[in-house]
């Protein structure tokens, strides 16, 4: 029997939360079969089996914390199992009782190992359900075993939980109204725990300077509509994010200090040639900020591909560590969720971040004093006021705004 040690799955990560076991004790496993999903402070990681065999023990329960380089589960390798069976047969005494073949059917004991994962969950006394469904059950303080599952092998679905909640309560209404329910307690772990720590550090150690502006994106929206069919033919999706990023990289050329970072001792400025622009993504694991590398060298189409790839990966909680490192400036598109204004917190050690509000069609005066219907977007910058002053961020924002309001001017700087 061998112990599988939790490997080092990321720089500086010493522990992770067990999100879901894909197997139970007694299950037969194959090489590279998914065994368990764990949540680090960065993303969701799937761990697979190193070789075929049988799971003999799960050391860490679902929802508990596993330590790096500590036993995660025990298993008996397939070769060991076969060798053990061969040895037992060789040493078994050849008596009439052992060589007699009984053709009558055998009745399986209740503890017999099941052959499928879903059946094993049931035989082990656990109700099959996804992590999202289990989270919903916990939020409403329900027992998973009390909910009838309509999925395969009795799997409890989200619809089953909602139907259970809609059932009339058996307790008297007057009695239930007098009972004060205790608050639900949930440990702060994984990405959310790291976000809490870093936001406190950034807000308390970096003096923030906020700067707001309106951007007229009427012409930008029209350009995107003209380009969308060509991009969709190539199997890509064109949002406004690639334009924001490309314009930002061009504006950095005019104000390089925006792409600089202050060292830990706060006595040196490090200027970066690469413009690695991060984008905040609201994932199921918490807030993740993957970044598109070397935006200054990429075309709009290449940026769109990277934005699409990173967005999908982040929402699934499976972003590579390399995509989360090396950011130099960030964008928070709060407008995608309907907000018009936000005061963002800098993603340290970066020097600046911008929050983009939703686009609104509003009346505005043109140069002749006539009222026109224009697409207006509110944006808010946050800068590290230790070395970025108001004038610097205003000049940078004006350059960025100029490219977005007249997107054709970006053509002058494309290689």
KOLGUVO-276668 format. One record per residue (C-alpha): chain; residue in three letters; x, y, z; residue number from 1. Coordinates in steps of 0.25 Angstrom, whole numbers, plus 5000, padded with zeros to 4 digits. Example, Ala and Ser with C-alpha at 12.3 -4.5 7.8 and 13.67 -1.06 7.14 Angstrom:
2
NODE   ch    aa   east   north     up     i
NODE    A   ALA   5049    4982   5031     1
NODE    A   SER   5055    4996   5029     2
# end
This chain:
415
NODE   ch    aa   east   north     up     i
NODE    A   UNK   5000    5000   5000     1
NODE    A   UNK   5005    5014   4996     2
NODE    A   UNK   5002    5028   5001     3
NODE    A   UNK   5000    5039   4991     4
NODE    A   UNK   5006    5051   4996     5
NODE    A   UNK   5000    5065   4992     6
NODE    A   UNK   5010    5071   4982     7
NODE    A   UNK   5015    5085   4982     8
NODE    A   UNK   5005    5091   4972     9
NODE    A   UNK   5009    5105   4973    10
NODE    A   UNK   5019    5115   4977    11
NODE    A   UNK   5018    5118   4992    12
NODE    A   UNK   5005    5109   4994    13
NODE    A   UNK   5006    5101   5006    14
NODE    A   UNK   4992    5096   5008    15
NODE    A   UNK   4979    5095   5000    16
NODE    A   UNK   4964    5091   5002    17
NODE    A   UNK   4958    5078   4997    18
NODE    A   UNK   4947    5082   4989    19
NODE    A   UNK   4942    5069   4984    20
NODE    A   UNK   4946    5055   4984    21
NODE    A   UNK   4943    5048   4971    22
NODE    A   UNK   4946    5034   4977    23
NODE    A   UNK   4942    5027   4990    24
NODE    A   UNK   4950    5017   4998    25
NODE    A   UNK   4950    5003   4991    26
NODE    A   UNK   4949    5009   4977    27
NODE    A   UNK   4958    5004   4966    28
NODE    A   UNK   4965    5015   4959    29
NODE    A   UNK   4973    5016   4946    30
NODE    A   UNK   4985    5024   4943    31
NODE    A   UNK   4983    5038   4940    32
NODE    A   UNK   4968    5037   4945    33
NODE    A   UNK   4963    5050   4953    34
NODE    A   UNK   4963    5047   4967    35
NODE    A   UNK   4961    5060   4975    36
NODE    A   UNK   4959    5075   4972    37
NODE    A   UNK   4966    5084   4982    38
NODE    A   UNK   4965    5099   4983    39
NODE    A   UNK   4978    5107   4985    40
NODE    A   UNK   4979    5122   4988    41
NODE    A   UNK   4980    5124   4973    42
NODE    A   UNK   4971    5114   4966    43
NODE    A   UNK   4964    5100   4965    44
NODE    A   UNK   4973    5089   4963    45
NODE    A   UNK   4970    5075   4958    46
NODE    A   UNK   4979    5064   4963    47
NODE    A   UNK   4980    5050   4956    48
NODE    A   UNK   4984    5036   4959    49
NODE    A   UNK   4999    5033   4957    50
NODE    A   UNK   4996    5019   4954    51
NODE    A   UNK   4985    5008   4954    52
NODE    A   UNK   4981    5002   4967    53
NODE    A   UNK   4970    5002   4978    54
NODE    A   UNK   4968    5014   4987    55
NODE    A   UNK   4969    5009   5002    56
NODE    A   UNK   4968    5021   5010    57
NODE    A   UNK   4964    5036   5008    58
NODE    A   UNK   4972    5044   5019    59
NODE    A   UNK   4966    5057   5017    60
NODE    A   UNK   4950    5059   5017    61
NODE    A   UNK   4943    5068   5007    62
NODE    A   UNK   4943    5082   5011    63
NODE    A   UNK   4956    5080   5020    64
NODE    A   UNK   4970    5086   5018    65
NODE    A   UNK   4981    5077   5012    66
NODE    A   UNK   4996    5080   5014    67
NODE    A   UNK   5006    5080   5003    68
NODE    A   UNK   5015    5068   5004    69
NODE    A   UNK   5006    5061   5014    70
NODE    A   UNK   4998    5048   5011    71
NODE    A   UNK   4985    5051   5003    72
NODE    A   UNK   4980    5037   5001    73
NODE    A   UNK   4985    5023   5001    74
NODE    A   UNK   4984    5013   4990    75
NODE    A   UNK   4989    4999   4986    76
NODE    A   UNK   4996    4999   4973    77
NODE    A   UNK   4990    4989   4962    78
NODE    A   UNK   5003    4981   4961    79
NODE    A   UNK   5003    4979   4976    80
NODE    A   UNK   4989    4974   4976    81
NODE    A   UNK   4992    4964   4965    82
NODE    A   UNK   5005    4959   4972    83
NODE    A   UNK   4997    4958   4985    84
NODE    A   UNK   4986    4950   4979    85
NODE    A   UNK   4997    4941   4972    86
NODE    A   UNK   5004    4938   4985    87
NODE    A   UNK   4991    4935   4992    88
NODE    A   UNK   4987    4925   4982    89
NODE    A   UNK   5001    4918   4982    90
NODE    A   UNK   5001    4917   4997    91
NODE    A   UNK   4987    4912   4998    92
NODE    A   UNK   4987    4897   5002    93
NODE    A   UNK   4981    4888   4991    94
NODE    A   UNK   4970    4882   4999    95
NODE    A   UNK   4957    4876   4993    96
NODE    A   UNK   4950    4888   4999    97
NODE    A   UNK   4958    4898   4992    98
NODE    A   UNK   4959    4892   4978    99
NODE    A   UNK   4944    4889   4977   100
NODE    A   UNK   4937    4899   4968   101
NODE    A   UNK   4924    4904   4973   102
NODE    A   UNK   4915    4908   4961   103
NODE    A   UNK   4904    4913   4970   104
NODE    A   UNK   4902    4929   4970   105
NODE    A   UNK   4908    4937   4981   106
NODE    A   UNK   4901    4947   4989   107
NODE    A   UNK   4909    4960   4990   108
NODE    A   UNK   4911    4966   5004   109
NODE    A   UNK   4906    4980   5006   110
NODE    A   UNK   4920    4984   5008   111
NODE    A   UNK   4925    4979   4994   112
NODE    A   UNK   4932    4990   4986   113
NODE    A   UNK   4924    4996   4975   114
NODE    A   UNK   4929    4997   4961   115
NODE    A   UNK   4925    5011   4957   116
NODE    A   UNK   4928    5024   4964   117
NODE    A   UNK   4913    5028   4965   118
NODE    A   UNK   4909    5015   4972   119
NODE    A   UNK   4921    5016   4981   120
NODE    A   UNK   4916    5029   4986   121
NODE    A   UNK   4903    5023   4990   122
NODE    A   UNK   4909    5010   4996   123
NODE    A   UNK   4918    5019   5004   124
NODE    A   UNK   4906    5026   5010   125
NODE    A   UNK   4909    5039   5003   126
NODE    A   UNK   4899    5046   4994   127
NODE    A   UNK   4904    5049   4980   128
NODE    A   UNK   4904    5064   4977   129
NODE    A   UNK   4912    5075   4971   130
NODE    A   UNK   4920    5085   4979   131
NODE    A   UNK   4911    5096   4975   132
NODE    A   UNK   4899    5088   4980   133
NODE    A   UNK   4905    5085   4993   134
NODE    A   UNK   4908    5099   4995   135
NODE    A   UNK   4894    5103   4992   136
NODE    A   UNK   4889    5092   5002   137
NODE    A   UNK   4899    5098   5013   138
NODE    A   UNK   4894    5112   5010   139
NODE    A   UNK   4880    5108   5014   140
NODE    A   UNK   4884    5099   5025   141
NODE    A   UNK   4878    5087   5019   142
NODE    A   UNK   4882    5072   5020   143
NODE    A   UNK   4886    5067   5006   144
NODE    A   UNK   4881    5053   5010   145
NODE    A   UNK   4867    5059   5013   146
NODE    A   UNK   4866    5063   4998   147
NODE    A   UNK   4861    5053   4987   148
NODE    A   UNK   4871    5053   4976   149
NODE    A   UNK   4865    5053   4962   150
NODE    A   UNK   4878    5051   4954   151
NODE    A   UNK   4886    5039   4950   152
NODE    A   UNK   4888    5029   4962   153
NODE    A   UNK   4880    5038   4971   154
NODE    A   UNK   4889    5050   4969   155
NODE    A   UNK   4883    5063   4975   156
NODE    A   UNK   4882    5074   4965   157
NODE    A   UNK   4880    5089   4967   158
NODE    A   UNK   4865    5087   4963   159
NODE    A   UNK   4863    5077   4974   160
NODE    A   UNK   4868    5087   4985   161
NODE    A   UNK   4859    5098   4980   162
NODE    A   UNK   4847    5089   4979   163
NODE    A   UNK   4850    5084   4994   164
NODE    A   UNK   4851    5099   4998   165
NODE    A   UNK   4837    5102   4992   166
NODE    A   UNK   4830    5091   5000   167
NODE    A   UNK   4821    5096   5010   168
NODE    A   UNK   4828    5096   5024   169
NODE    A   UNK   4822    5085   5034   170
NODE    A   UNK   4825    5094   5046   171
NODE    A   UNK   4815    5104   5051   172
NODE    A   UNK   4817    5118   5045   173
NODE    A   UNK   4816    5125   5059   174
NODE    A   UNK   4826    5116   5065   175
NODE    A   UNK   4836    5117   5054   176
NODE    A   UNK   4835    5132   5054   177
NODE    A   UNK   4839    5133   5069   178
NODE    A   UNK   4852    5125   5067   179
NODE    A   UNK   4864    5133   5063   180
NODE    A   UNK   4873    5125   5054   181
NODE    A   UNK   4888    5126   5057   182
NODE    A   UNK   4897    5132   5045   183
NODE    A   UNK   4903    5122   5036   184
NODE    A   UNK   4918    5121   5038   185
NODE    A   UNK   4927    5119   5026   186
NODE    A   UNK   4942    5118   5027   187
NODE    A   UNK   4949    5128   5018   188
NODE    A   UNK   4959    5120   5009   189
NODE    A   UNK   4965    5119   4996   190
NODE    A   UNK   4965    5131   4986   191
NODE    A   UNK   4955    5139   4995   192
NODE    A   UNK   4965    5138   5007   193
NODE    A   UNK   4976    5143   4999   194
NODE    A   UNK   4968    5154   4993   195
NODE    A   UNK   4964    5159   5007   196
NODE    A   UNK   4978    5159   5012   197
NODE    A   UNK   4984    5166   4999   198
NODE    A   UNK   4972    5177   4999   199
NODE    A   UNK   4975    5180   5013   200
NODE    A   UNK   4990    5181   5010   201
NODE    A   UNK   4988    5190   4998   202
NODE    A   UNK   4978    5199   5004   203
NODE    A   UNK   4986    5201   5017   204
NODE    A   UNK   5000    5202   5011   205
NODE    A   UNK   4997    5210   4997   206
NODE    A   UNK   4992    5224   4998   207
NODE    A   UNK   4981    5224   4987   208
NODE    A   UNK   4978    5235   4978   209
NODE    A   UNK   4965    5234   4970   210
NODE    A   UNK   4962    5241   4957   211
NODE    A   UNK   4949    5240   4949   212
NODE    A   UNK   4946    5243   4935   213
NODE    A   UNK   4935    5241   4924   214
NODE    A   UNK   4938    5235   4911   215
NODE    A   UNK   4930    5236   4898   216
NODE    A   UNK   4930    5222   4892   217
NODE    A   UNK   4920    5224   4881   218
NODE    A   UNK   4930    5223   4870   219
NODE    A   UNK   4937    5211   4877   220
NODE    A   UNK   4924    5204   4878   221
NODE    A   UNK   4922    5206   4863   222
NODE    A   UNK   4936    5201   4860   223
NODE    A   UNK   4934    5188   4868   224
NODE    A   UNK   4920    5186   4861   225
NODE    A   UNK   4927    5186   4847   226
NODE    A   UNK   4939    5177   4852   227
NODE    A   UNK   4930    5167   4859   228
NODE    A   UNK   4926    5159   4847   229
NODE    A   UNK   4940    5157   4842   230
NODE    A   UNK   4945    5153   4856   231
NODE    A   UNK   4933    5143   4858   232
NODE    A   UNK   4937    5136   4845   233
NODE    A   UNK   4950    5133   4851   234
NODE    A   UNK   4943    5127   4863   235
NODE    A   UNK   4946    5138   4873   236
NODE    A   UNK   4938    5148   4881   237
NODE    A   UNK   4941    5163   4880   238
NODE    A   UNK   4938    5171   4893   239
NODE    A   UNK   4942    5185   4896   240
NODE    A   UNK   4953    5180   4905   241
NODE    A   UNK   4963    5178   4894   242
NODE    A   UNK   4961    5192   4890   243
NODE    A   UNK   4963    5197   4905   244
NODE    A   UNK   4976    5189   4906   245
NODE    A   UNK   4982    5193   4893   246
NODE    A   UNK   4979    5208   4895   247
NODE    A   UNK   4985    5206   4909   248
NODE    A   UNK   4998    5200   4904   249
NODE    A   UNK   4999    5212   4894   250
NODE    A   UNK   4996    5222   4905   251
NODE    A   UNK   5007    5216   4914   252
NODE    A   UNK   5017    5219   4903   253
NODE    A   UNK   5014    5234   4906   254
NODE    A   UNK   5014    5232   4921   255
NODE    A   UNK   5023    5221   4925   256
NODE    A   UNK   5023    5223   4940   257
NODE    A   UNK   5008    5218   4940   258
NODE    A   UNK   5015    5204   4936   259
NODE    A   UNK   5025    5205   4947   260
NODE    A   UNK   5025    5199   4961   261
NODE    A   UNK   5031    5203   4974   262
NODE    A   UNK   5040    5193   4981   263
NODE    A   UNK   5038    5188   4995   264
NODE    A   UNK   5047    5198   5001   265
NODE    A   UNK   5040    5209   4994   266
NODE    A   UNK   5053    5215   4989   267
NODE    A   UNK   5054    5210   4975   268
NODE    A   UNK   5045    5211   4963   269
NODE    A   UNK   5045    5199   4953   270
NODE    A   UNK   5040    5202   4939   271
NODE    A   UNK   5035    5191   4931   272
NODE    A   UNK   5036    5190   4916   273
NODE    A   UNK   5025    5180   4915   274
NODE    A   UNK   5011    5184   4917   275
NODE    A   UNK   5004    5173   4924   276
NODE    A   UNK   4990    5177   4926   277
NODE    A   UNK   4981    5170   4936   278
NODE    A   UNK   4966    5168   4936   279
NODE    A   UNK   4958    5165   4948   280
NODE    A   UNK   4949    5153   4946   281
NODE    A   UNK   4938    5150   4956   282
NODE    A   UNK   4940    5135   4956   283
NODE    A   UNK   4933    5124   4964   284
NODE    A   UNK   4946    5123   4973   285
NODE    A   UNK   4946    5138   4976   286
NODE    A   UNK   4953    5150   4969   287
NODE    A   UNK   4964    5146   4960   288
NODE    A   UNK   4973    5156   4951   289
NODE    A   UNK   4980    5148   4940   290
NODE    A   UNK   4987    5157   4931   291
NODE    A   UNK   4990    5158   4916   292
NODE    A   UNK   5005    5158   4913   293
NODE    A   UNK   5012    5168   4904   294
NODE    A   UNK   5000    5176   4899   295
NODE    A   UNK   5008    5186   4892   296
NODE    A   UNK   5013    5175   4882   297
NODE    A   UNK   4999    5168   4880   298
NODE    A   UNK   4988    5172   4870   299
NODE    A   UNK   4974    5174   4874   300
NODE    A   UNK   4971    5160   4869   301
NODE    A   UNK   4982    5154   4877   302
NODE    A   UNK   4977    5161   4889   303
NODE    A   UNK   4963    5157   4887   304
NODE    A   UNK   4968    5142   4887   305
NODE    A   UNK   4975    5144   4900   306
NODE    A   UNK   4964    5151   4907   307
NODE    A   UNK   4954    5140   4903   308
NODE    A   UNK   4964    5129   4907   309
NODE    A   UNK   4967    5135   4921   310
NODE    A   UNK   4952    5139   4923   311
NODE    A   UNK   4948    5124   4921   312
NODE    A   UNK   4959    5119   4930   313
NODE    A   UNK   4957    5129   4941   314
NODE    A   UNK   4942    5126   4942   315
NODE    A   UNK   4945    5112   4943   316
NODE    A   UNK   4955    5115   4954   317
NODE    A   UNK   4966    5108   4946   318
NODE    A   UNK   4976    5119   4942   319
NODE    A   UNK   4990    5115   4940   320
NODE    A   UNK   5000    5121   4951   321
NODE    A   UNK   5008    5128   4939   322
NODE    A   UNK   4995    5136   4935   323
NODE    A   UNK   4993    5142   4949   324
NODE    A   UNK   5008    5146   4950   325
NODE    A   UNK   5015    5158   4944   326
NODE    A   UNK   5004    5168   4943   327
NODE    A   UNK   5008    5183   4942   328
NODE    A   UNK   4994    5190   4941   329
NODE    A   UNK   4980    5185   4943   330
NODE    A   UNK   4965    5188   4938   331
NODE    A   UNK   4953    5185   4946   332
NODE    A   UNK   4941    5184   4937   333
NODE    A   UNK   4930    5186   4947   334
NODE    A   UNK   4921    5191   4936   335
NODE    A   UNK   4919    5177   4931   336
NODE    A   UNK   4910    5175   4944   337
NODE    A   UNK   4903    5188   4942   338
NODE    A   UNK   4911    5198   4951   339
NODE    A   UNK   4913    5212   4946   340
NODE    A   UNK   4924    5216   4957   341
NODE    A   UNK   4934    5209   4966   342
NODE    A   UNK   4946    5213   4974   343
NODE    A   UNK   4956    5202   4971   344
NODE    A   UNK   4967    5197   4980   345
NODE    A   UNK   4981    5196   4973   346
NODE    A   UNK   4986    5181   4971   347
NODE    A   UNK   4999    5183   4978   348
NODE    A   UNK   5011    5184   4974   349
NODE    A   UNK   5005    5191   4961   350
NODE    A   UNK   5003    5206   4961   351
NODE    A   UNK   4990    5208   4955   352
NODE    A   UNK   4976    5201   4952   353
NODE    A   UNK   4964    5206   4945   354
NODE    A   UNK   4949    5203   4948   355
NODE    A   UNK   4940    5203   4935   356
NODE    A   UNK   4926    5206   4937   357
NODE    A   UNK   4914    5202   4928   358
NODE    A   UNK   4911    5210   4915   359
NODE    A   UNK   4899    5219   4915   360
NODE    A   UNK   4893    5226   4904   361
NODE    A   UNK   4892    5241   4909   362
NODE    A   UNK   4889    5254   4903   363
NODE    A   UNK   4902    5262   4900   364
NODE    A   UNK   4905    5276   4893   365
NODE    A   UNK   4913    5275   4880   366
NODE    A   UNK   4922    5286   4875   367
NODE    A   UNK   4911    5294   4869   368
NODE    A   UNK   4903    5294   4882   369
NODE    A   UNK   4893    5283   4877   370
NODE    A   UNK   4888    5272   4886   371
NODE    A   UNK   4892    5258   4881   372
NODE    A   UNK   4890    5244   4886   373
NODE    A   UNK   4904    5239   4891   374
NODE    A   UNK   4909    5226   4897   375
NODE    A   UNK   4916    5230   4910   376
NODE    A   UNK   4924    5222   4919   377
NODE    A   UNK   4929    5226   4933   378
NODE    A   UNK   4943    5222   4937   379
NODE    A   UNK   4951    5223   4950   380
NODE    A   UNK   4966    5222   4952   381
NODE    A   UNK   4973    5219   4965   382
NODE    A   UNK   4988    5222   4965   383
NODE    A   UNK   4999    5220   4975   384
NODE    A   UNK   5000    5234   4981   385
NODE    A   UNK   5014    5231   4986   386
NODE    A   UNK   5020    5234   4972   387
NODE    A   UNK   5008    5237   4963   388
NODE    A   UNK   5002    5251   4964   389
NODE    A   UNK   4988    5256   4959   390
NODE    A   UNK   4995    5263   4947   391
NODE    A   UNK   5002    5250   4943   392
NODE    A   UNK   4989    5241   4943   393
NODE    A   UNK   4981    5252   4936   394
NODE    A   UNK   4991    5253   4925   395
NODE    A   UNK   4991    5238   4924   396
NODE    A   UNK   4976    5237   4924   397
NODE    A   UNK   4975    5248   4913   398
NODE    A   UNK   4984    5240   4904   399
NODE    A   UNK   4976    5227   4907   400
NODE    A   UNK   4963    5234   4905   401
NODE    A   UNK   4967    5240   4892   402
NODE    A   UNK   4970    5226   4886   403
NODE    A   UNK   4957    5221   4890   404
NODE    A   UNK   4949    5233   4885   405
NODE    A   UNK   4956    5233   4872   406
NODE    A   UNK   4959    5218   4870   407
NODE    A   UNK   4964    5220   4856   408
NODE    A   UNK   4976    5228   4862   409
NODE    A   UNK   4982    5215   4868   410
NODE    A   UNK   4985    5211   4853   411
NODE    A   UNK   4996    5221   4853   412
NODE    A   UNK   5004    5213   4864   413
NODE    A   UNK   5001    5199   4859   414
NODE    A   UNK   5013    5191   4854   415
# end
